[in-house]
Amino acid sequence: MTGVYARRIAVLAASAALATTTGLLTAPTAQAAMPTPVSASTARTYLGQLTVSTEGSSSGYSRDKFPHWITQSGACNTREVVLKRDGTGVVQDSSCAATSGSWYSEYDGATWTAASDLDIDHMVPLAEAWRSGASGWTNSQRQSFANDLTRPQLIAVTDNVNQSKSDQDPGEWLPSRTTYRCTYARAWVHVKHHYDLTVDSTEKNALQSVLNGC
């Protein structure tokens, strides 16, 4: 595990050095193709329509109550569909597993060539959704949320970055790549608005701050 993280740190450091020396400000061609979230203007309107409430309890929460990854087509489950969608030159085997390709992680600006280095992040984490209203949903509704390919809810990102995010909302965590924060906030509000989930006051203030700068 230590070797893996050391490798990633070295790769990220090299990427940062390259960006500094070349003045690179934009992402490489290989960018995630998550569904486009609503505009900043619409996101600000949506944010104003969300119910502000103290975050609920995690009591009773289990990832098993959000069944994923479900089969989408043939042998392909939701994870493999997102890996194919978000990567460049992705090759899949007969069981739909990605055997090669390139993936650019929007959260931290890292590029990976092994699918095992990627997690599929739930933009609004499952536990966060549970505390924001999904505890009252049916398992079928939670399954749809956990595998939503229509809204900007799923994105392939560096695995340990996703693990660092965990179940935190934007009042607690935002992508280190600041140029992506506007898209992140737009996507977060888009998803919460679609599913009629609540926001707490700290979360709302953080989102408003980001959206005001978009």
C-alpha positions as CSV (number, residue, x, y, z in Angstrom):
1,M,0.0,0.0,0.0
2,T,2.8,2.4,0.9
3,G,4.5,1.8,-2.5
4,V,1.3,2.5,-4.3
5,Y,0.7,5.8,-2.6
6,A,4.4,6.7,-3.0
7,R,4.0,6.1,-6.7
8,R,0.9,8.3,-6.9
9,I,2.5,11.1,-5.0
10,A,5.5,11.0,-7.4
11,V,3.2,11.1,-10.4
12,L,1.2,14.0,-9.0
13,A,4.4,15.8,-8.1
14,A,5.7,15.3,-11.7
15,S,2.5,16.5,-13.1
16,A,2.5,19.6,-11.0
17,A,6.1,20.4,-12.0
18,L,5.2,20.0,-15.7
19,A,2.2,22.3,-15.3
20,T,4.4,24.9,-13.6
21,T,7.1,24.8,-16.2
22,T,4.9,24.8,-19.2
23,G,2.2,27.1,-18.0
24,L,-0.4,24.4,-18.7
25,L,-3.8,25.7,-17.4
26,T,-6.2,23.4,-19.1
27,A,-6.9,19.7,-18.7
28,P,-5.6,17.1,-21.2
29,T,-7.8,15.8,-23.9
30,A,-8.9,12.8,-21.8
31,Q,-11.6,14.4,-19.7
32,A,-14.5,12.8,-17.9
33,A,-17.7,12.9,-19.8
34,M,-20.1,13.1,-16.9
35,P,-23.5,14.5,-18.0
36,T,-23.3,18.3,-18.1
37,P,-24.8,19.8,-14.9
38,V,-27.1,22.8,-15.0
39,S,-25.6,26.3,-15.5
40,A,-24.3,28.3,-12.5
41,S,-27.3,30.6,-12.8
42,T,-29.7,27.7,-12.7
43,A,-27.7,26.0,-9.9
44,R,-28.1,29.2,-7.8
45,T,-31.8,29.2,-8.4
46,Y,-32.0,25.5,-7.5
47,L,-29.9,26.0,-4.4
48,G,-32.4,28.6,-3.2
49,Q,-35.2,26.1,-3.7
50,L,-33.6,23.4,-1.6
51,T,-34.9,22.8,1.9
52,V,-32.3,23.8,4.5
53,S,-32.3,21.4,7.4
54,T,-30.0,20.0,10.1
55,E,-28.4,16.9,8.7
56,G,-30.2,13.8,9.7
57,S,-28.8,10.7,11.5
58,S,-26.7,8.0,9.9
59,S,-28.6,5.4,12.0
60,G,-29.7,2.5,9.9
61,Y,-27.4,3.5,7.0
62,S,-25.8,0.7,4.9
63,R,-24.3,0.8,1.4
64,D,-26.3,-2.4,0.8
65,K,-29.4,-0.2,0.9
66,F,-28.2,1.5,-2.2
67,P,-27.6,-1.5,-4.5
68,H,-24.8,-1.0,-6.9
69,W,-23.2,-1.6,-9.3
70,I,-26.1,-3.0,-11.2
71,T,-26.1,-4.5,-14.7
72,Q,-26.6,-1.9,-17.4
73,S,-26.3,-3.9,-20.6
74,G,-25.0,-7.4,-21.4
75,A,-22.0,-8.1,-19.1
76,C,-21.5,-4.4,-18.3
77,N,-22.3,-3.0,-14.9
78,T,-22.5,0.7,-13.9
79,R,-18.9,1.0,-12.9
80,E,-17.7,-0.4,-16.3
81,V,-20.1,1.9,-18.2
82,V,-18.7,5.0,-16.4
83,L,-15.1,3.8,-16.9
84,K,-15.7,3.5,-20.6
85,R,-17.5,6.8,-20.8
86,D,-15.0,8.8,-18.8
87,G,-11.8,7.4,-20.4
88,T,-10.0,7.7,-23.7
89,G,-9.1,4.7,-25.8
90,V,-10.7,2.3,-23.3
91,V,-10.5,-1.4,-24.3
92,Q,-12.8,-3.9,-22.5
93,D,-12.6,-7.6,-22.4
94,S,-15.5,-10.1,-22.9
95,S,-16.7,-9.5,-19.4
96,C,-16.7,-5.7,-19.9
97,A,-13.8,-5.1,-17.6
98,A,-11.5,-2.2,-18.8
99,T,-8.2,-3.7,-19.7
100,S,-6.5,-0.6,-21.0
101,G,-7.1,3.1,-21.6
102,S,-6.4,6.5,-20.1
103,W,-8.4,8.4,-17.5
104,Y,-8.1,12.0,-16.4
105,S,-9.3,12.7,-12.8
106,E,-11.1,16.0,-12.7
107,Y,-10.8,16.3,-8.9
108,D,-7.0,16.4,-8.8
109,G,-5.7,16.6,-12.3
110,A,-4.0,13.2,-12.3
111,T,-4.0,10.8,-15.4
112,W,-4.1,7.1,-14.9
113,T,-3.7,4.1,-17.3
114,A,-5.0,1.4,-15.0
115,A,-8.7,1.1,-14.2
116,S,-7.7,-0.2,-10.7
117,D,-6.5,3.3,-9.9
118,L,-10.0,4.8,-10.4
119,D,-13.0,4.9,-8.2
120,I,-16.5,5.8,-9.5
121,D,-17.5,8.6,-7.2
122,H,-21.0,9.3,-6.2
123,M,-21.1,13.1,-6.6
124,V,-23.6,13.2,-3.7
125,P,-22.3,10.4,-1.5
126,L,-24.7,7.6,-0.5
127,A,-24.3,8.3,3.2
128,E,-24.8,12.0,2.6
129,A,-28.0,11.2,0.7
130,W,-29.2,9.0,3.5
131,R,-28.8,11.9,6.0
132,S,-30.5,14.3,3.6
133,G,-33.7,12.4,2.9
134,A,-32.9,9.1,1.2
135,S,-33.4,7.2,4.5
136,G,-37.1,7.5,3.7
137,W,-36.8,6.1,0.1
138,T,-37.5,2.6,-1.0
139,N,-34.5,0.4,-1.9
140,S,-35.5,0.7,-5.5
141,Q,-35.3,4.4,-5.4
142,R,-31.9,4.2,-3.7
143,Q,-30.7,1.8,-6.4
144,S,-31.7,4.3,-9.1
145,F,-29.8,7.1,-7.3
146,A,-26.7,4.9,-6.8
147,N,-26.6,4.0,-10.5
148,D,-27.8,7.3,-12.1
149,L,-26.1,7.7,-15.5
150,T,-28.5,10.5,-16.5
151,R,-27.7,13.1,-13.9
152,P,-24.1,14.3,-13.1
153,Q,-23.9,11.9,-10.2
154,L,-21.2,9.5,-11.2
155,I,-17.6,10.3,-12.3
156,A,-14.3,8.3,-12.5
157,V,-11.7,9.9,-10.3
158,T,-8.4,8.9,-8.5
159,D,-9.3,6.3,-6.0
160,N,-7.6,7.6,-2.9
161,V,-9.0,11.1,-3.6
162,N,-12.5,9.7,-3.6
163,Q,-11.7,7.9,-0.4
164,S,-10.5,11.2,1.1
165,K,-13.8,12.8,0.1
166,S,-15.7,9.9,1.7
167,D,-19.2,11.1,2.6
168,Q,-18.4,14.8,3.1
169,D,-20.5,17.6,1.6
170,P,-19.0,20.8,0.0
171,G,-19.0,22.5,3.4
172,E,-16.3,19.9,4.4
173,W,-14.6,18.9,1.1
174,L,-14.1,20.3,-2.3
175,P,-11.8,19.1,-5.2
176,S,-8.2,20.3,-4.9
177,R,-8.3,21.3,-8.5
178,T,-9.9,24.7,-8.0
179,T,-10.9,25.1,-11.7
180,Y,-13.3,22.2,-11.3
181,R,-15.1,23.5,-8.2
182,C,-17.7,25.4,-10.2
183,T,-18.7,22.3,-12.1
184,Y,-18.6,20.3,-8.9
185,A,-21.0,22.7,-7.1
186,R,-23.3,22.8,-10.2
187,A,-23.4,19.0,-10.3
188,W,-24.0,18.7,-6.5
189,V,-26.9,21.1,-6.6
190,H,-28.3,19.5,-9.8
191,V,-28.4,16.1,-8.1
192,K,-29.8,17.3,-4.8
193,H,-32.5,19.3,-6.5
194,H,-33.5,16.4,-8.8
195,Y,-33.9,14.0,-5.8
196,D,-35.4,16.7,-3.5
197,L,-32.6,16.2,-0.9
198,T,-32.0,18.7,1.9
199,V,-28.9,20.8,2.5
200,D,-27.5,22.0,5.9
201,S,-26.6,25.6,6.4
202,T,-22.8,25.1,6.2
203,E,-23.2,23.1,3.0
204,K,-25.5,25.7,1.4
205,N,-23.1,28.6,2.3
206,A,-20.2,26.7,0.8
207,L,-22.1,26.0,-2.4
208,Q,-23.3,29.6,-2.7
209,S,-19.7,30.9,-2.3
210,V,-18.5,28.6,-5.1
211,L,-21.4,29.4,-7.4
212,N,-21.1,33.1,-6.9
213,G,-17.6,32.9,-8.4
214,C,-18.7,30.9,-11.4
